[in-house]
Amino acid sequence: MTSINNFFKPQVANSKAGETQLSVFYTNDMHGDINRLSKLKSAKDSFEKSNKDNSTLALTAGDCFYGKDKQRIGLISKVMNMMKFDAFTLGNHEFTPGSKGLAENLKNIDAKAVSANLEIGEDCPLKDRIADKKLVKSAVFMKGGHKFAVIGASPFDAEVGITEDAKSGVRVKDIDKTIRAINEEAKNLEKQGINKIILLSHLGYGEHADLKVARETEGIDIIVGGHSHATIEGAQSEDKGGTHKLNLVKSKRGEPVIITQAGKLNEKVGFLDVVFDKNGVIKTDSIKNQLANVADFAEDKKVNNLMVETLGEKQHLANVTNGYDPECEFEERYRENPVHNMLADAVLEKGKAQGVQAVLFATNTVKGGANNEISNYNLKYEMLPYNSSYVAAEMTEKEVVDLLNATSAKVFGEVDPPLLRTAGMKYTIDQAGGKTPLTKLELTDEKGNVTATIDTKNPSSDKKVKVAFDSYLFCADYSKPILDKYKATAEKVGEQQEIFTDYLTKKGTVDFSMPKDNRITIKYNDLATYCPQYSMDDKVKTMQKQA
């Protein structure tokens, strides 16, 4: 394997007259990671040192940010500027603060934000970033005497602007409109004499995303992708598995397109070195595409100092025995896990003074786990990046059943499953139930013993249960119709980060072994149908065999 000292050394190309070599440093789905941020900066420094005499681009394919924490977003922005990225595209997580928040965040980044497939309302704050050219459909860079263009594409399956109206909000075009938008922008660039074009895509790797885009567009030479957290190396015209996926295909006009992606959370960094012929077409025998472990690089002292200056000192909150660290998104999102259960317990304990009997919150508001210890950094910037608010309302049994049916029906086959985590109750859902998969619902005490059973077929419209839930559920399309009536009257319970910090500090030591109360039982006939978006992942295949 190539040593880390010369990882970014460009290939010795057999350059002929009119040919152009380009070296690309790429990342994607940083998700606001701070653990490897200083080492990522060192990796970029190594890239610059190895390619100081070459044409280069530094690109990141979306989800640089995560959550709404302004301190962390500010830190990531400053480090991106230090690393001198040329361009980045907007992933789904860039939109978490809404159009106004995103417009403010883009002010502070030197790199061009590129996205050609947005539908932006006439009063949308992002219009300001278009006016000052911080947000563009494409950007042109002069490198080594050659012009290269970068087009952007944001994810068409992202829920963006869900709390904004059409005039002030933003939407992402569907896949077919996205392809048309990319083609239109590529044609405009070619009219300007630019024939070396890169697509920064946060559409995801797959036949209905980057592969489809590559085959149905004209003029695109390289796709640096994100969203699906794939790791792709080399250049393969057929799927060889692992990191050597199918990633070299023919465009609509029969020219080669190379697709790549570097995982997530700054765990990997990519290096792509290509040669274009005199017509701006990639030479398939001159492609170097590989990934390096960011952990192998040294830490950058300036970034470490900036981190402490921006985020404050790291503080210990609790020790962890039997740590939980999910290996893949399937495990974290589709199965009951101890971190979500413990957080639900913490909310229930906090809400008892207000008469809260049960807790429900969306699985996508909590991320990952922890080993050995939990610090304020772990809690704020990894586990609970959104810091959702919890409120409480007296709901009828029928409303609770309707809510669990509405969310559970979307679990089977959804890209981002809205499985509700719980404390103070346990429930069973069955894939065979279709739109009403909830088959069993029970209220429980602190030890998990059943205290009451709710009839899921004929729930009462008179009997009530006081439920604490995260405010995200006021916005989600599957829960909003049921909970909207409580938006003005719900009692505030507290913020995620504060509640869990108090709980962990009080405990001192926590055990992330799986509780034995089996709060969520999921019955399904076909796991591939249950979670089709992860069925090609090697780890998920293993889990399918075990299931």
C-alpha positions in Angstrom: 0.0 0.0 0.0 1.2 3.5 -0.7 2.8 5.1 2.3 1.1 8.1 3.9 4.1 10.3 3.1 3.6 10.0 -0.7 -0.1 9.1 -0.8 -1.0 12.2 -2.8 1.9 11.8 -5.3 0.3 12.2 -8.8 0.8 9.4 -11.3 3.5 9.8 -13.9 1.2 10.5 -16.9 2.2 9.9 -20.5 1.1 13.4 -21.4 0.9 14.3 -25.0 0.4 17.7 -26.7 -2.9 19.2 -25.6 -3.5 16.8 -22.7 -4.2 18.0 -19.2 -3.6 16.4 -15.8 -5.8 17.2 -12.8 -5.3 16.2 -9.2 -8.4 16.3 -6.9 -8.5 16.2 -3.1 -12.0 15.2 -2.1 -14.2 14.6 0.9 -18.0 14.2 1.6 -20.4 13.9 4.5 -18.1 15.5 7.1 -21.2 15.8 9.2 -19.6 18.4 11.4 -17.1 15.9 12.7 -14.5 17.5 15.0 -12.7 14.3 16.1 -10.5 14.1 12.9 -10.7 17.8 11.9 -7.1 18.6 12.7 -5.8 15.5 10.9 -8.0 16.3 7.8 -6.2 19.7 7.7 -2.8 17.8 7.8 -4.0 15.6 4.9 -4.8 18.6 2.8 -1.4 20.1 3.6 0.2 16.9 2.4 -1.8 17.0 -0.8 -0.7 20.6 -1.5 3.0 19.7 -0.9 2.8 16.7 -3.3 0.9 18.7 -6.0 2.4 22.2 -5.9 3.4 22.0 -9.6 0.0 20.5 -10.8 -3.5 21.6 -11.6 -5.5 20.9 -8.4 -9.0 21.2 -7.0 -10.1 20.6 -3.4 -13.8 19.6 -3.2 -16.3 18.4 -0.7 -19.6 16.9 -1.7 -22.1 18.1 0.9 -23.1 17.6 4.5 -20.1 19.6 5.8 -22.4 20.8 8.6 -24.6 19.1 11.1 -27.3 20.4 13.3 -27.8 24.1 14.3 -25.0 24.7 16.7 -23.5 28.0 15.6 -20.2 27.4 17.4 -19.6 24.1 15.6 -20.7 25.5 12.2 -18.4 28.4 12.8 -15.5 26.1 13.5 -16.1 23.9 10.5 -16.4 27.1 8.3 -13.0 28.4 9.6 -11.2 25.1 9.0 -12.7 24.8 5.5 -11.3 28.2 4.8 -7.9 27.2 6.3 -7.9 24.2 4.0 -8.8 26.4 1.0 -11.5 24.3 -0.5 -12.5 25.4 -4.0 -16.1 24.3 -3.9 -18.7 22.3 -2.0 -22.3 21.3 -2.7 -25.2 21.6 -0.4 -26.2 18.3 1.3 -29.4 17.8 3.2 -27.8 18.8 6.5 -26.8 22.2 5.3 -30.5 23.0 5.2 -31.2 22.0 8.8 -31.2 25.7 10.0 -33.7 26.6 7.3 -33.1 29.0 4.4 -32.3 32.0 6.7 -29.7 30.0 8.7 -28.1 28.5 5.6 -27.8 32.0 4.0 -26.1 33.2 7.1 -23.7 30.2 7.2 -22.7 30.6 3.6 -21.6 34.2 4.3 -18.6 32.9 6.2 -17.2 30.4 3.7 -14.7 31.3 1.0 -15.4 28.2 -1.1 -18.1 28.4 -3.7 -21.4 26.7 -2.8 -22.6 25.0 -6.0 -26.1 23.6 -6.6 -27.9 23.5 -9.9 -31.1 21.8 -8.9 -32.7 24.1 -6.3 -36.1 25.8 -6.6 -35.8 28.9 -4.6 -38.7 31.1 -3.6 -38.7 34.7 -4.7 -38.5 36.0 -1.0 -36.0 33.3 0.1 -32.9 34.6 2.0 -30.7 32.4 -0.3 -31.4 35.0 -3.0 -28.9 37.2 -1.2 -26.2 34.5 -1.5 -27.0 34.2 -5.2 -26.6 37.9 -5.6 -23.2 38.0 -3.9 -22.2 34.8 -5.9 -21.7 32.7 -2.8 -24.3 30.3 -4.1 -24.0 29.4 -7.8 -25.2 26.6 -10.1 -21.6 26.1 -11.3 -18.2 27.6 -10.7 -15.2 27.9 -13.1 -11.6 27.6 -11.9 -8.4 28.5 -13.7 -5.8 26.0 -12.6 -2.4 25.7 -14.3 -3.5 27.6 -17.3 -6.6 25.4 -17.8 -10.3 26.0 -17.1 -12.2 23.5 -15.0 -15.9 23.8 -14.1 -17.7 22.4 -11.0 -21.5 21.9 -11.0 -23.4 21.0 -7.9 -26.4 18.8 -7.2 -28.3 18.6 -3.8 -30.2 15.5 -2.7 -33.7 15.3 -4.2 -35.0 13.1 -1.4 -34.1 15.7 1.4 -36.8 17.3 3.5 -35.7 20.9 3.1 -37.6 24.0 4.0 -40.5 21.9 5.5 -41.4 24.8 7.8 -41.2 27.5 5.1 -43.8 28.5 2.5 -43.1 28.4 -1.2 -42.2 32.1 -1.5 -39.6 32.2 1.3 -38.5 28.6 1.1 -36.4 26.2 -1.0 -37.0 22.9 -2.6 -34.9 20.4 -4.5 -35.9 19.2 -7.9 -36.7 15.5 -8.5 -34.2 13.2 -10.2 -35.5 13.8 -13.7 -35.5 17.6 -13.3 -32.1 17.4 -11.7 -30.7 15.6 -14.7 -32.2 18.2 -17.0 -30.7 21.0 -14.8 -27.2 19.4 -14.9 -27.4 19.0 -18.6 -28.4 22.6 -19.1 -25.6 23.9 -17.0 -23.0 21.6 -18.7 -24.2 22.9 -22.1 -23.8 26.5 -21.0 -20.3 25.8 -19.8 -19.3 24.0 -23.1 -20.6 27.1 -25.0 -17.9 29.0 -23.0 -15.3 26.6 -24.3 -15.0 24.7 -21.0 -14.9 20.9 -21.6 -13.5 19.6 -18.3 -16.5 19.4 -16.0 -16.9 17.9 -12.5 -20.2 17.3 -10.8 -20.2 17.6 -7.0 -23.2 15.4 -6.1 -25.0 14.8 -2.9 -27.5 12.5 -4.6 -26.0 9.3 -3.4 -24.3 6.3 -5.1 -26.7 4.0 -7.0 -28.7 3.2 -10.1 -31.3 5.9 -9.2 -28.7 8.5 -8.3 -25.1 9.1 -9.4 -25.0 6.1 -11.8 -28.2 7.3 -13.5 -27.0 10.9 -13.6 -23.7 9.7 -15.2 -25.4 7.8 -17.9 -28.1 10.4 -18.7 -26.0 13.5 -18.8 -23.6 15.0 -21.4 -20.3 16.7 -20.7 -19.8 15.5 -17.1 -16.4 13.8 -16.7 -16.1 13.3 -12.9 -18.7 12.8 -10.2 -17.5 13.4 -6.7 -20.4 12.0 -4.6 -21.9 11.9 -1.1 -25.1 11.2 0.8 -24.8 7.4 0.7 -21.5 7.3 2.7 -20.0 4.9 0.1 -16.3 4.2 -0.1 -15.1 3.9 -3.7 -11.6 3.4 -5.0 -10.1 2.6 -8.4 -12.0 2.7 -11.7 -14.2 -0.3 -12.5 -16.6 -0.8 -15.4 -18.2 -3.7 -13.4 -18.9 -4.1 -9.7 -16.1 -5.9 -7.9 -17.5 -5.4 -4.4 -16.2 -3.7 -1.3 -14.6 -0.3 -2.2 -14.2 -1.4 -5.8 -17.8 -0.7 -6.9 -18.9 0.0 -10.5 -17.8 3.6 -11.0 -16.6 4.0 -14.6 -19.6 4.3 -16.9 -20.4 5.9 -20.3 -22.3 9.2 -20.5 -25.2 9.8 -22.9 -22.7 10.8 -25.6 -20.6 7.7 -25.0 -17.7 9.4 -23.0 -16.3 8.0 -19.8 -17.5 9.3 -16.4 -15.6 8.4 -13.2 -17.6 8.3 -10.0 -16.1 8.4 -6.5 -17.0 8.9 -2.8 -15.0 8.9 0.5 -17.3 7.5 3.2 -18.3 9.8 6.1 -17.2 11.6 9.2 -13.7 12.5 8.0 -12.7 8.9 8.3 -11.4 8.8 4.8 -10.0 11.3 2.3 -9.9 10.8 -1.4 -7.2 11.5 -4.1 -8.3 11.4 -7.7 -5.7 12.0 -10.4 -6.8 12.0 -14.1 -5.6 13.0 -17.5 -7.9 14.6 -20.1 -7.2 14.3 -23.8 -7.1 17.3 -26.1 -11.0 17.2 -26.4 -11.5 17.2 -22.6 -12.3 13.5 -22.4 -10.8 11.5 -19.5 -8.3 8.8 -20.6 -9.5 5.7 -18.9 -5.9 4.2 -18.7 -4.7 7.2 -16.8 -6.9 7.3 -13.6 -5.6 7.1 -10.1 -8.3 7.0 -7.5 -7.6 6.0 -3.9 -8.7 6.6 -0.3 -6.5 7.2 2.8 -7.3 6.9 6.5 -7.4 10.4 7.9 -6.3 8.9 11.3 -2.9 8.2 9.7 -2.0 11.8 9.4 -0.6 14.0 12.2 -2.7 16.5 14.1 -2.6 20.2 13.1 -1.9 22.3 16.2 -3.6 25.4 14.8 -6.8 23.5 14.3 -6.6 22.0 17.8 -6.1 25.5 19.3 -9.0 26.9 17.2 -11.2 24.0 18.4 -10.7 24.8 22.1 -11.0 28.6 21.4 -14.3 28.0 19.6 -15.9 25.2 21.5 -14.3 25.5 24.9 -12.4 22.8 26.8 -13.5 19.2 26.6 -15.3 18.1 29.9 -15.9 14.6 31.2 -19.6 13.8 31.9 -19.8 10.0 32.5 -17.9 6.7 32.2 -19.3 4.0 29.9 -19.3 0.3 30.6 -20.3 -2.0 27.7 -20.1 0.7 25.1 -22.3 1.0 22.1 -20.9 2.0 18.8 -23.1 1.1 15.8 -21.3 -0.3 12.8 -23.7 1.0 10.2 -26.9 3.1 9.8 -29.1 0.0 9.6 -28.1 -0.9 13.1 -28.5 2.6 14.5 -31.8 3.5 12.7 -33.7 0.3 12.3 -33.2 -1.5 15.6 -33.9 -0.6 19.2 -30.6 0.5 20.8 -29.4 1.3 24.3 -28.4 5.0 23.7 -31.9 5.9 22.4 -33.5 4.0 25.3 -31.3 5.7 27.9 -32.1 9.1 26.5 -35.8 8.3 26.5 -35.4 7.3 30.2 -33.7 10.6 30.9 -36.6 12.5 29.3 -39.2 10.4 31.3 -37.4 11.1 34.5 -37.2 14.8 33.8 -40.9 14.9 32.8 -42.3 13.0 35.8 -42.8 16.2 37.8 -45.2 17.3 35.0 -47.0 14.0 35.0 -45.4 12.6 31.9 -46.2 8.9 31.5 -44.4 8.0 28.3 -41.8 9.4 25.8 -41.7 9.2 22.0 -39.0 10.7 19.8 -37.8 10.3 16.2 -34.8 8.0 15.7 -33.1 10.5 13.4 -32.6 13.1 16.2 -30.0 11.0 17.9 -26.7 9.7 16.4 -24.2 7.1 17.2 -23.0 5.9 20.6 -20.0 6.0 22.9 -17.3 3.9 24.4 -15.4 4.3 27.7 -16.6 7.8 28.4 -19.0 10.5 27.3 -17.7 14.1 27.2 -19.5 17.3 26.4 -17.9 17.1 22.9 -19.4 13.6 22.4 -22.8 14.6 23.6 -23.1 18.0 21.8 -21.4 17.3 18.5 -21.9 13.6 17.9 -24.8 12.0 19.8 -27.2 15.0 20.0 -26.2 17.4 17.3 -29.7 18.8 16.8 -30.5 19.5 20.5 -34.2 18.9 19.9 -36.7 20.4 22.4 -39.1 18.1 24.3 -42.7 19.1 25.0 -45.5 17.3 26.7 -49.2 17.0 25.9 -52.2 14.9 27.1 -53.0 12.8 24.1 -55.9 10.5 23.7 -55.2 6.8 23.3 -56.4 7.0 19.7 -54.0 9.8 18.9 -51.1 7.8 20.3 -52.1 4.8 18.2 -52.6 7.0 15.1 -49.1 8.5 15.7 -47.4 5.2 16.0 -49.3 3.8 12.9 -48.4 6.9 10.9 -44.7 6.7 11.7 -44.4 2.9 11.7 -46.0 2.5 8.3 -43.2 4.5 6.9 -40.4 2.5 8.6 -40.7 -0.3 6.0 -38.9 1.0 2.9 -38.2 4.6 3.9 -34.9 6.2 3.2 -34.8 7.8 6.6 -37.1 5.7 8.8 -39.1 7.6 11.4 -39.0 4.8 14.0 -40.1 6.4 17.3 -38.0 5.6 20.4 -39.8 5.2 23.7 -39.8 5.0 27.4 -42.8 4.3 29.6 -44.4 2.1 26.9 -43.5 -0.7 24.5 -45.1 -1.6 21.2 -45.0 -4.1 18.3 -45.3 -3.4 14.6 -45.8 -5.9 11.8 -44.8 -5.3 8.2 -47.9 -7.3 7.1 -50.2 -4.6 8.6 -49.6 -2.2 5.8 -50.7 1.3 6.8 -51.7 0.2 10.3 -48.7 -2.0 11.4 -49.2 -1.4 15.1 -50.4 -4.6 16.7 -49.6 -4.2 20.4 -49.2 -1.2 22.7 -48.6 -1.3 26.4 -47.8 1.3 29.1 -45.0 0.3 31.5 -43.4 1.3 34.8 -39.8 2.1 35.6 -38.8 -1.6 35.6 -40.6 -2.3 32.3 -43.6 -4.1 33.9 -46.9 -3.6 32.0 -49.3 -1.3 33.8 -51.9 -0.9 31.1 -52.8 -2.2 27.6 -54.2 0.0 24.8 -56.4 -1.6 22.2 -54.7 -0.8 18.9 -57.8 -1.7 16.9 -60.3 0.3 18.9 -58.4 2.8 21.0 -60.3 5.2 23.2 -60.9 8.8 22.2 -61.6 9.7 25.8 -58.8 8.1 27.9 -55.7 10.1 27.9 -51.9 9.5 28.2 -49.5 12.3 28.9 -46.7 12.0 26.4 -43.4 13.9 26.0 -42.2 14.1 22.4 -39.5 16.0 20.5 -40.7 19.2 18.7 -39.3 17.8 15.4 -42.6 15.8 15.2 -44.5 19.1 14.8 -42.8 19.5 11.4 -42.5 16.0 10.0 -45.2 15.3 7.4 -46.2 11.9 9.0 -46.8 13.3 12.5 -47.8 17.0 11.9 -51.5 16.3 11.2 -51.8 14.5 14.5 -49.8 16.7 16.8 -50.4 20.2 15.2 -53.4 20.8 17.6 -50.9 20.7 20.6 -48.3 23.1 19.1 -49.6 26.1 21.0 -50.5 24.4 24.3 -47.8 21.8 24.8 -45.7 22.2 28.0 -42.0 22.5 27.6 -40.0 19.7 29.2 -36.5 20.7 28.2 -33.7 20.5 25.6 -32.0 17.2 24.7 -28.5 18.2 25.5 -29.4 19.7 28.9 -31.6 16.8 29.9 -29.0 14.1 29.0 -26.1 16.0 30.5 -27.9 16.2 33.8 -28.8 12.6 33.7 -25.3 11.4 32.8 -23.6 13.6 35.4 -26.0 12.3 38.1 -25.3 8.7 37.1 -21.5 9.1 36.8 -21.3 5.7 35.1 -23.7 4.3 32.5 -24.1 0.8 31.0 -24.9 0.7 27.3 -25.9 -3.0 27.4 -29.3 -3.5 25.7 -32.2 -3.4 28.3 -34.2 -6.6 28.5 -37.7 -4.9 28.4 -37.9 -5.1 24.5 -39.6 -1.8 24.0 -39.9 -2.1 20.2 -40.6 -5.3 18.4 -40.6 -5.3 14.6 -41.9 -8.2 12.6 -41.1 -8.5 8.9 -41.1 -11.1 6.2 -38.3 -9.7 4.0 -35.4 -7.6 5.4 -34.4 -6.4 1.9 -37.9 -4.9 1.6 -37.8 -3.6 5.1 -34.6 -1.6 4.4 -33.9 -1.6 0.6 -31.6 1.4 0.7 -29.0 -0.6 2.8 -29.5 -4.0 1.2 -26.2 -3.7 -0.9 -24.1 -2.9 2.1 -21.8 -5.8 3.1 -22.4 -5.3 6.8 -26.1 -5.3 6.3 -25.9 -8.5 4.2 -24.2 -10.1 7.2 -27.0 -8.7 9.5 -29.6 -10.1 7.1 -28.2 -13.6 7.5 -28.2 -13.2 11.3 -31.8 -11.9 11.4 
